[in-house]
Amino acid sequence: MKIAIIGAGWAGMAAAVQVMGSGHSATVFEASRSIGGRARAINATLPDGSRATLDNGQHVLIGAYTETLGLMRRVGVNLGDALLRLPLSVKFPDGAGLQLPQWPPPLDSLAGILGANGWSLRDKASLLQAAVRWRCTSFRCGSRQSVADICQRLTPRVMAELIEPLCVSALNTPAKRASGQVFLHVLRDALFGARGSSNLLLPRVDLSQLFPQAAADWIARHSARGGAGKLKLGARVDYVRNGAPTCLWQVNGEGFDTVILAVSSPDAVRALVNIELYASKEIAVQTQEWIQIASALRFEAITTVYAWGAGAALASPILALRSQANASGPAQFVFDRGQLGGPKGLLAFVVSASTGERDAIQAGVLVQASRQLGLTMQPVQTIVEKQATFACTPGLQRPPLKIAAGLLACGDYVDSPYPATLEGAVRSGIAAANIAMGLSIGHVSDHAGDMDPVADRA
């Protein structure tokens, strides 16, 4: 089959690797001159004049990201070199908070809760009781319940020092507005999955190298060995056309059996908005239904403030911060890029579900660095992704993978039990590729021995 993939982000590159690994042809169209989408490398200059490679947003993977880790291995990424593996930790600069030991689940969670520094017996008991309730209900709740609803019996300290930071980092939506069901799904996979599922995996390389560029290199190698794959950069696609005499779909004048839209939901809507001009009535009706659902999504922003200070360093590569709803403490987490392969003294402050103006957020983070870390920092670059993720609210209807016959969508926003994460994007790319090839959604190709065994991916 000949399959077009529009967009070279994590979802699009995952789809391309899956298509080519199954012996089919994949052509990736990317409007920009770089790959990676909303998780890519950017260049910056530090206050001392030296050059540095940053990311357009600080990301964290976890051990439960089995499909992402498996695909990274598949394209040749050495996970031990590319990722720093740490036990799950939500520790604050003053030492308070929770950290799990490297034990099998659920013993690691039990030990982490019992040993949480600064928590009273009441705090610990409230979380243990909640965990038992969630497990007894198979990590399910009412579709309209928020994270705050399912955590009503937790103490304020547990909410402030664990639930809120985990919720906003995983769902990019505050607990009062976040889907309880999606949050429980994340907890189930991370805290009660296979050993190591809860581990934090911090990138030691920039996000482009971590997967998208490795996937592009894999496509080039695979094509050189006789595979059919192309990556076209600077190739903008404004619309797709259906009904050509010799093929089902046309993209920029080239014929394809199937088209996979691996772009953001607003970009996908823009590419399809005039579909009735280029497709049959049946396809146009189905596409308009998909557009209606996709257009109803609302978005949350993420701001990453990169700041530098001479000799600035953290006690660990990642620390939680006490976040406030005002401008004096907006960040929830801070990362020491100097401990992750970057320049010494460079820190990345992450403000999930951010609101307000860029300059105000940046100023608040610098105040937060002084008050909570005792550091005087200079701003390097502040990146605001205004539509970083969809708002993961209770009862949210997300658009399906299949738009119409021969037309699919993938990305972290499509219908899935996962929030808007790299794992969600990768899984959607693999699923869309499998549908395009007529396979079951869960099928993973082992063509030519490219895919590691499932046990190795866990």
N, C-alpha and C positions, 0 to 999 in steps of 0.2 A: 504494500500500500504506500501511497504518497501522501504524507501528512504535513500540513503547514502549522507552525506554531508561532503565534504573534506575541512577542515579548520574551526577553532573555533574562528574566529574574529567576528566583529559585524555583518557582513552579514551572516556568517554561523550560528551563534547562533540565529539570527532573523529567519532564515529559519527553524531551528530545532524547535523553539517554535511554529511557525505557523503550521508546519507539525503535531506536537504532539497535539497541541490545536484543530486540526481538526479530531483527532481520528486515525491518521496514525502512522506508526513506523518510527523513525528517529535515525540513528546512525551517530555520528559525529566523524570523524577521524582528529586528530590534531598531527602534527609531533613533536611539542615541548611539554614541560611539563607544559606550562602555556597557558592561553587562553587570547584572546583579540586582537591578531594580531598586527596591527600597532597602536593600541590605548589601551595600557595595562600599568600596574604598574611595576616599577622597584625599586630596593633598592639602597640606597646610604649612604654615611657617610659625615656628615658636618665637617667643619674645627675644631669644638670643640670636635670631636669624637663621637657625638651623631648620632644615626641612623635616617634615614628619608626615607619615601616612596615618590618617584617621579613618573612621567609618562614618557613614551618614546617620548612624545611630548605634549605640552600644547594645549588642545582643548577647544573650546567654542561652546556651543549649542545656538540656538535662539528659540524664542517662536514659529516660523513657523515650527519647526521640529515635526509635529504632530504625524507621525508614530513612531518616536523614543520615544517620550514622552509616547505615548499610550502603546508601548511595554514594556517600563520600568515599568509603572504602572502594567501592566499585570503580570509581574514576581515578583511583590512585592516591588519595589523600592518606597520609600517615597520621592517624588520629592521635597517637601519643605525642607527636611533634606539634600538631596543629592545635590541640586542645589541652588545657590544664584541667585535670579532673580533681574535684574537691567534694567532700561530703556536704550535703545541704546545710547551709548556714544562714541564719537571719540574726547576725550578731551586730551590735551597735558599738560605736567607739568607746563607750564606757564599760564594755564587756558584758552588758546585759543581753539577753536573748537566747535563742535556741540554736543548737548545732547537733546534727545527728552523727553518731559514730559509724564507722565502716562495718556494720553488722548486717546480717540478713534481715529483710523485712518480715514481720512488723516489729522485730526486736529493736531495730535501729530507731524507729519512731518512738517506741515506748521509752527507751533509754534517753533519747533526746528531750522528750517532754519532762521526764522525771528529773533530769539534770539541768533544765533551763535556768540560767543564772538570773537572779532578781525576781523570779516568779514565786508567789506564795503557794502553799498547798492547795488553796482554793483555785488559783489560776490553773494549776496543773490538773486538778481533778475535773475542772469544767471542760478542758480540752480532751482529756481521756474519755469522759462520758460522751462528748460529742462524736469522737472518733468511733466509739462503739455503736452509737445510734446510726451513723452514716454507713458503717459496714453492715449492720443488721438490715438496713433498707437497701442493700446492694448499690449504695451511692446514688440513689435516686431521690428526687423530690418533686414537688409540684412545678409544672412548667412556668408558672407565673411567680415563683418564689425567687427572691433575690438572695445574694450571699448574706446580706444582713439578716434576712428572715431566717435562714437555716442556722445562723450563728447567734440567735437571740440569747441563748443560755450561757454563752461564753462571757468571761469577765472582761472589763474594759482593757486591762493590760494585754490579754491574749489577742483581743481584736486589734489593738494599736500596734503590738510588736510582732504579730505573726500574720493574722488573717488579712488585714489591710495591705501590708507590703506584698504578700504572696498574690492576693487578688489583683492588685493594680499592675503588678509585673507580668502576670500570666494573661489577664484578660484586658488590660489597659482600660479598665472601667472601675470606678469606685464601688466599694462593696454595697452601698445602698442602691446602686443602679445595675449591678452586675448579675448575670444569670447564675442562680444557685446550681442549676443542673450542670452547666459547663464547668463551673468551679469544682464540683464534686467529681466530674470525669477526670479533671486534671489531678486532683488529689489521689484518686484511685490508681491511676497509671503511675504517678510519681512515688507516692508513699507506700503503696501496697502492691506494687508490681514486682518485677524480677529484681534480684540483687543489683544494686548500683543504679536503679531507675531514678532515685531521688538525687543522685549526684549532680552537682553543677559542673558544666563543661564550659570553661572560659576560653574564648579564641586567643591563641598566641600569634595568629597571623591576621591580616586584614580580611574583611568579609568577602571580598572578591576572590582572594586566594583560597578561602576556606572551602568553597564549593563551585561557584559559577565559572571561575577561570579554569579550575581543574576539570570541570565538565566540558568546557570548550576545547581544552587540550585533548581530552579523551575523544571527543567527536572528531577532531582532526586526525588523531592516530587511527581511529576506527575507519575513517574514510580512506586513509592511506592504505589500509589493508583490504580495501574493497567494499567497505560499508558505504551506504548512501546517506550523507549528511552534509548540511551547509549551515553556516552561521553568517547571516547578512547584517552587518552593522550599518547604521545610518540609513536604514530601509524603513521609512515610515509607511504604515498602512492606515489609510483613512477610512476604508470600508472594504467589505468582502462581497463578492458577487456570486450569485447562484444561477444555474441554468445554462451554462455554456454548452455548446453542442457536443464537445468531446470529453467533458469531465463534469463533476458535480459542482465544484467550487473554483473560483479564481481569486488569487491574491496578487495584486500588482501585475496582472496579465499572465500569471503562471497558473496552470491547472493543478488541482489537488483533489484527492478523495475526501479528505476531512480537514476541517480547520479547527484549531484549538486556540481560543483567546486566552493568553496567559498574561493579561494586563490587569490593572486595577479595575474595580467595578465601574467607576466613572468613565474610564477610557474605553471599557468594553461597551458601555451604553452609547458613547459617542460613535463608536465604529458601527453600531447596529441601528442607530436611530432612524435611518432612511432605508431600512432593509426592504421595505415594500417596493422600492425602485429597482431592486436587484435580485429579487427572489420570488418564488411562487407564493400564492395566497396562503397556502397551508403553512409554509415556513414563516411567512411574515406574521401570521397570527400567533404562532408559537413563540416567536422571537419577541413580539410585543408583550406577551404575558411575562416572559423572563425579564424584560426591561423594566416592567412595572415593579417587580419584586426587588430587582437590583437597585432601582432608583430610590426605593424607600429606606435603604440603609443609611444610617447616620454614623458619623465618624468621631474618633477621639485623636487628639494630637499627642505626640511624644517630643520632648525637647531634650537634647543632649548638649550639655555645656562642657566643653573641653577647657581646662584651666591648667596653668603651669606655675610651679613655685620652686625656687632653688632648694634642693634637698627635700622636697615634699615626698612623703612616703606614708603608706598605710600599714597597719599591723598585719593585714592580710590582703590578698588581691581584690576582695570585695567586702564592703561593709554596708550595713543598712544605716539609714539616717532617719532621724525623727522629723517626719514631714509635717508641715503645718499648712493650713488652708489659706495662708497669706504669703506675701512676697518674701518674707524673711526666712523661709525654710521649705522651698518647693520640692527639692529632690528627695527621692525615696532610697536611692542606692548610689554609691560611689565606687568606681573601679580604679585601681592603680595600674595604669597602662605600663608603667616602668617594670612591673612584675610580670607583664604579659608580652614581653618582647618589644615594647615601645620605649620612647625616651624616658630617662629618669626624671621624676618630678612632674610628669604629665598625668592628670587625673581626669576621669570622665564621670560627670554627674548626670544621672538619668532622672528626668521628671516625666513620669508616665501620667496619662490623662491630664496633660498640662493645659492651663488656661492663662490668658493674659498675654501681654506683649513681650516680644523677645528680649528687649533691653531690661525690662522689669524682672523677668525670670532670671536672666544672667546676673543681675545685681543681687537678687535674693540668694542665689547659689553661692556667691562670693561671701555674703554675710554668713550663710550657713557653714561654709568651710571654716571661717574664722571662729564661730561660736562652738561648733560641734567637733571640729578636728584640730582647732588651734593653729590653722595654717593661713598664711597670707598668700593669695593666689592672684595671678594675672590671667585674664581671659585670653584664650587662643582662638576659639571658634565656637559659636553657638548655632546649632542646627535644629530648626523647628520643622518637623514633619506634620503638617496640619491635618492630613488624612492618613495618619500612620496605620490605624486599624479601624475596623468597624466598631461601633459601640455594642458590646456584647451584653445585651439586656435580656431580661426574662421573656420567654415566649417569642423571641425574634424569629421571623421567617427569613431564611437565607436562600439565595437563588440556587437552583440545582446545577449539577455538572453539565447535563445535557440541555442544550437550548432548543435544537431542532435536529432533523436528520442531517448528519454530517457536520454539525456545528456544536462545539463544546466550549466550556469555559473552565478554567482552573485558577486557583489563587487562594489565599488564606481566608477569603470571604465566602466561598461557596459552601453549600450545605454540608455540614460535618459536625461531629460531636466535639471538635477541637476549637479552641479560640484562635485568634489571628496570630499564629506563631510560624516560625520557619518549618516546624514539623507539619503544621497544617497545610502550608503551601506545597511542600514536597509531596505529601500524601495525595493532595488534589491533583498534582501534575502526573503522578504515577497512575492514579485512577482514571484521569481523562485519557491518557495514552492507552490504557488497557481497553477502555470503551471504544476508542477510535479503531483499535485493532480487533475488535470483536471478542475480547477476552473478558473474564469476570473481573470486577473491580479490584478484588484482592490478589489477583494473579501477579506474581513477580517472576520475570523471565530469568532463566539461568543459561541463556544462549551463550555458547562458546565459553562457558565457565566463568562468565564475568561476575556473577553475583556470589557473594560469600554465603556460606550456609546460614540458615536462620539462627542456629545456636550461636554462631559467631557474631551475628548482628545484635543479639539481645544485650 
